[in-house]
Amino acid sequence: MSKVDAVSAGGPVGSTESADVVVAAETITRSYHGTPVVSEVSISVRQGQTVALLGPSGAGKSTLLRCLAGLEPVQSGTVRFRGETMSLPDAPPRAFGGRIGMVFQQFNLFPHLSAVDNVALAPMKVRGVAKSAARAAARELLERVGLGEHCEHFPFELSGGQQQRVAIARALGMSPELMLFDEPTSALDPEFTREVLAVMRDLAAAGMTIVVVTHEMGFARRSADRVVFMDAGRLVEEGPADTVFTNPDHERTRAFLDQVLGG
């Protein structure tokens, strides 16, 4: 079996899907104005895995992530979350009530709310959690991401790395079963990048299921269980991180890694 064929081997989509598969896409295509951005991609992610999506700009990585989140409809194929259909062609994606958390490149915090209130808002509004309980849980999450002393600070009082950590805590506030990260460090300088990657490594070590689009090759190599390489909307190669980095099968993967790693 090739690495590309092995992508779905962790849990075929459909009635035989493995019970520990959290999210799975089968031959999905997502097009804009008739042009495929994601083309017949199949991928499955098991409980507790960290999967890194790599590839050049415009490869379709972020669009694939948004399809896995249920934020983008698909033109063909199927997306399932915990074995339940999320996306089918010609139908709006089904929402899963906060069970999927997503962190974007931009922090998207509410500027008029403190850090603790940014994190507490969704549990209060979506799940009806009492304000006192939601704020207490939010404080615990901010402690978890190293911001316990900044709970009452507003976004403009925080660095970029701190704001992104608030955004991570906000996503965690809904107790998600899957965390999706779309280039979470792309807007940060190296010092703040290290802060955010440290939080992500802690989440992975704690067993959170993670899919991350990233250009941080060190994080992908050391912290991801699997690496998926995409180019021109297609899945080119997939496998254990160390294998893909040290002995990629596909010439396109080798060329990309040589370029970004300075080989």
N, C-alpha and C positions, 0 to 999 in steps of 0.2 A: 504494500500500500504506500502510495506517495504521501508526502506531507500534506499536500492539498487535499487528497482524499481523506486524510486522517482528521480533518477539521470536525466533521460530523460524527466521527467514530466514537467520541465521548458520549454520545447519546442521540441516536437518530430521531428526527422530528416525527411525531405521529404517535400512534398507540403504543409503539414499542420504546418510546423515549424513556431513558433511564430516570429513576426517581430523583437522583441527585442533580439533574440538569436544572439550573435556575432559569436560564434564558437560551432560546435556540431559534435560529433563523434558517429557513430552508429555501435555497435558490431564490432569494429576494432580489428584486430590481426596483430601484427608485430613480425616476427620471424627472428632469426639469425641462419643460418646453420640448418634450420629445427626445431629449438627449439623456441616455442613462448615466447616472453619477455613481450608482452602485449597480453592478450587473451580475446577476445570478450568483450571489454570494451565499454560502452556507457556513454557519458557525454555531457551536454550542459551547456553553460555559457551565462548568460544574460548580457545585457548592464549595466555597472556600478557595476557589482559584483566583489568581490575579492574571489577567490576560492583557498584554500590551499590543495596541494596534499601531503599527509603524508604516511609514511610507512617505513619499514626497508630497508636497502641497498639491491639493487637487486630486489626490488618489481616491477620495470617497470615504475616508476614515470617519470624519465627523458626521457625515450623513448616515453611515452605517450605525454609528453610536446612537443617533437620534431615532433611527428605526427601532433599535433595541429598546429604547426608552419609551416607545409609543408616541413620540412627538412628530413623526413623519409617517404618512401612509405609504404603502408599497403598491407598485403596479403589477407585480407578480410575486408568487411565493407566499410564505407564511412565517409569522413570528409568534412564538409561544413563550409564555412566562409561567414557570411551574406547571407546564403541561397544558395550560389553558390558552386558547387562542387570543392573541393580542391584536394582530394585524392580518387582514386578508385583502386581496385586491378589491378596489372599488368600494371600500368600507372605511369609515373613520376608525383609528386605533382605539382599542378599549383601554380605559384608565384603570390603574390598579391601586388607587388610593394611598399613594406615598410609599408603597412597597418597593419602588424603584427610586433611588435618589440620584440626582444629577448635579454635577458641579461644572460650570462653564468657564471659558477663558476670562470673561468679565465677571466681576463679583456679584453684580446685580443686587446689592443690598439696598434696603430702603434707607435713604439718607436721613430721614426724620426720626428713625428709630435707633435706640441704643443696640449694642451687640446682643445683649440678652433678649431684648424684645424682637429683634430680627429672627432669632432662633426660636423663640416661643410662639411666634405668630401663627405658623401653619398648624401646630397641634391644637391651638385654641380655635382657629377658624374652621379647620377641616374635620377635626375629631372631637371638638367640643370640650377639650380639656380645660379645667378651671385655670384662671390666670395665675394663681399662686403656685399651683402644681406645675404648670407649663414653664413658669420662670425658674422654679427650682430645678427642673430637669434641664433647662437650657443652661443654667449655671454649671451643672455637672458636665455637660458636653463642652462648654467653653474651657473648663478646667482640663478636660481630656485633651483638647487641642492646644493647651498651653496658654490660654488667655483668661485664666481665672481672675486676674487683677484688672482686666479690661472690660468686664461685663457691662459697665454703665457708660462706656465710651461710645461715641457716635462714629460712623464710618470715616468722616473727615479727620478724626483724631487718630486713626489707625494707619499703619503702613500697608503697602500692597499685600505683603505676605500675611499680615494680621487679618486684613479683610478677607483674603481667600480662605484662611482658617475659620473665620466666622461663617463663610459660605459652606464649608465642609460641615461644621457643627449644625448649621441650619438643615442641611440635607439629612444628617444623622438624626435630627429631631423627630422625624417621622418613623424612626426604627425600620429603615429599609432592609430588605433582604439582598439587594443588589445596589452597588454604587458604581455610577458611570462618571468618568472624568474626561472632559473634552479640553485637552491641552491646558491643564490648570495652572501651569507655570509660565505660559508663553508671554504674559504681560509683566513678569517679575524679573528683577535683577538677580544675580547669582546668590546673594545672601538670603533673600526672601524665598527664592526657589528652594534652597536647602531646607528652610522651615517647613514649607508645604510638603515636600517629598518625605520629610521625616514623619509627618502626620500620616501620610499615605502608607508608608512602610509599617507604621504601628497598626493601622487598620488591617493591612494584609496579614501581619503576624497574629492578630487577634482572630483571624478566620473570616473576615468580611470578604464576600465575593465582589471582585472588582474588575471592570473593564476600563482601560485608560488609553486615550489617544495621546501620545507623547512624542516629543523629540528629545527627551532626556534618555539617551542611550544607556548611561550608567544605571539609572533606575530600572529600565526595562531588562537589562541583563542580570542584575543582581536580585531584583524583587519580583519579577514576573515568573509565573510558572510556565506560561506559554507566550510565544510571540507570534503575531499574525502580521504578515507583510502584504500590503496592498499597493497596486499601481493601476492607474487608469480605470478605477472602479471595480477592478477584479481582485480576488484573493489569489495571490501568486504563490505564497508559501506559508506554512504554519508548522510549528514544532516547539519542543522545549527551548527555553531561552538560550541556554548555553550552546545547544546544537546549532540553532539558527545563526548565532553570532560567530561561532568558530568554524562551522562547516555548512554553510547554506547550500541548498541543492540548486537553486535557480540563479542563472547568470544576472538577472535583474536585481535580485536581492544582494548578491555579492557586490555589484556596482554601487548600489545605494549605500551599503555599509562601508565600503571602501571610501566613499566620498565623505560621509558624515563622521567617520572615525579617523579620517586622515590617513588611511592606509595607502 
